[in-house]
Structures are given as C-alpha cells and as structure tokens.
C-alpha cells in the first residue's frame, strides 16, 4: 500500500469522525434506524471475532483458540476486569495447547 493511499484513508477516517461530532445535534435518527445501527455494529464485531477465532491460513484453527475466545467472552460478559479477561483467555488456550489439543 502506498503512502498516498494510507494518507487518503487516514484523512477520510478523520473526516467521518469529525462529521459525527459536528452533525450530532443537527441530525436525529429514527429509533428503528438507531436500533438497526447498533445491531449492525454488534453483528460486525461478532463476525470479526468468529473469523479470528475459528480460522487460520484459510482453514480451521483448532479447538484451543475458540475455547480461549469463549472463556474470554464469558469473562467479559460477567464484567471481569479486562486484564483478567485476557489472562483467562490466553491461559485457557495455552493450557489446552499444552495438553495437546490443537
């Protein structure tokens, strides 16, 4: 990727964020659209987590990584401090790999 592309993407990202701040009080979204936007953001996050947790190099990543992600997700859902969430997820994955679970 060239520097021109990186700078163009950075400028575009900055302008989108700035537009959100400047238009916050001028644009009112209907409740249904606001709800759909929230659901869309959640769906994108779940898709990102699923692809990162389940695939590696175009194939299945094994069972240790999804188990670690699951433990981390449950810990985050229970509002465990973030550092402990990371330690639990990494510990679960490392422990399973130590036991020979791929």
N, C-alpha and C positions, 0 to 999 in steps of 0.2 A: 504494500500500500504506500502510495507516495505521500509526501508531506502536505501537498495541496489537498488531497482527499482527507487527511487527518484534520487539517485546519478547517476545511469546509464542514465536516461533521461536527467538530467542536463548536463552531460558530452557530450552526443550525440547532444544536442541542441547547446552547446558551439562549438563543432567541426563543425557542419553545418554552423554556423555563421562565424567561422574562415575560413572555406573553401571558402565562398563567398568573403571574403576580399582578401584572397591570390590568388584566381583564377580570380578576376575581369578583369585584363588586359590580361590574357592568353586565356580566352575563349570568343569567340564572338558568340552571338546568332543571328540566322537569324531574320529579322524584324517580320516575321509572328509568330515565336515562342515567341518572346518578347511580342507581342500584345496578344497572347493567354495566356501567363503567367499573364499579367495584368488583362485580363478578368476573369481568374480563381480566382485570389485573390479577385476581386470585387464580384464574384458570391459567394465565401465562406463567405465574410462579410455580404452580403445580406441574405444568409441562416441563419447565426448566429443571425442577428437582427430579422428576421422573427420568428424563433423558440423562441427566448427570449421574443419577444413582444406578440406573439399570444398564447403561451401555458403555462400552469401551472399545474403541477401534472398530466400530460398526457391528459389534456383537454383544452378547450378554456379558455383563461384568462379573458374574458370580454372585453368590449368596451373602458374602460377608459385607459388601458395601451397602446393599439395600437394607440389611439388618441394622447397620450402623445409622443409616439415614432414618429408619423407622424409630430407633431408640432416641435419636436426637429430636425428631419431630414430636414424639410423645413428651419428651422432657420440655421442649419449648411450649407445647400446648398446656403443660402443667405449670408454666411460668417459672421454671427453674432458671437461675441466673445464667446468662449467655456463656460464660466461661465454662460452667459445669455442663451445659448442653454440648459444647464442643468436646470436652474431655470424655463425656459419656459416649458420644457417637464415635469418636476416634478409638476409644478403649474397646468398645464393642467390636468394631471392625478389626482392630489389631488382635484382639483376643481370639476371634473366630479364625483369622488367618493363621495365628499361632497353633491353633488346634487342627489346622489342615483343611478348613472349609475355604473353598476358593472364592 
